[in-house]
Structures are given as C-alpha cells and as structure tokens.
C-alpha cells in the first residue's frame, strides 16, 4: 500500500462510520469504473481506433466540434 493511501485511510478512520461507508462506496465505484474503461480500451482493435479517428477528423472538418477553450475557458487571473 502506498504512503498516500495509508494517510488517506488513517484520516478515514477518524470519520463517523456513515461517512466512512459513503467514501468507501465511492472508492469501490471508481475502481470498478477504471476496470471497465481499461477492459474497453484493451478490447478496442486498431481498425476500430482508425474508424474513431476518421470520424473525429470528419467532425472537425464539418465544424461539428467545440473548441476546448469554449468548453473550459481559462480562469481569470486574481
């Protein structure tokens, strides 16, 4: 177990049981989500990646995309 995870667990132990369970449920859901994504990526063939890339290129050419700067505008400086 990493030092960071040990620190997180030590802090979790100080919380009430209900909060511990809520955080544990989120951790378990995150782990399962990561396993699912990993399996999906590993199962994707080169031909499928090529088709995805071609689709994205077509969408960009057709103007069917939104620039990232519009989706995630930079934060104003404080």
N, C-alpha and C positions, 0 to 999 in steps of 0.2 A: 504494500500500500504506500502511496506517495505521502510525503510530508504534508502537502497541501490538503489531501483528502483526510489525513489524520486530524489536521487542525479543524477542518470543517465538521467532522464527526464529533470532535471534542466540544465544539460550540453547539452542535445539535443536541448533545446530551444535556445541555443546560436548559433547554426549552421544555415546555409542558408536552406531555405525551401526544396530545391532539396536533400540536404544531409539528412535532417530530414525524408523525404519520403523514401529515399533509406534504411535508418536504420529501419524505421517503417515496411517496407515491409519485411526485413529480420526477424525482431521480429515476425511478424504475421506468416511468413512461418515456423519459428521454433516452435511456439506454435501449429500450425496445425500438424506439423511433430510429436511432442510429443503426441498429442491426438491420432494420427493414431497408433503410436507404442504402446501406453497404451491400446488401444482397441484391437490390435492384441494380445498382451500378455495376456490380460484378457480373450480373446476368446480361447486361447490355452488350450486344455484339458490335463489332466495328462497322458493319453495314448500318445498324440502327443509329450509331453515332453520326455516321456520314449523312443519313437522311435527316436527322435532327439539325445538323449544321446547315444543310441545304435549305431547310425550312426557315431557319433563322435568317440566313442571308436573303431569302426572298422577302421576308417580313421587313427587314431593314431597307431593302431596295424599294419596296412599295410604300415605305413611310408608316408602316403599321407598328412601330415601336415608339416607346417614350424614352427620351434621353435620361440617363441616371441622374443628371443634375436637376431634372424636374421632379424626379421621384424622391431623391434625397438631397434637397437643397442644402448648401453649406450653412453652417450656423454663423450668425453674425458675431463678429469679434466683440468681446466685452471690454 
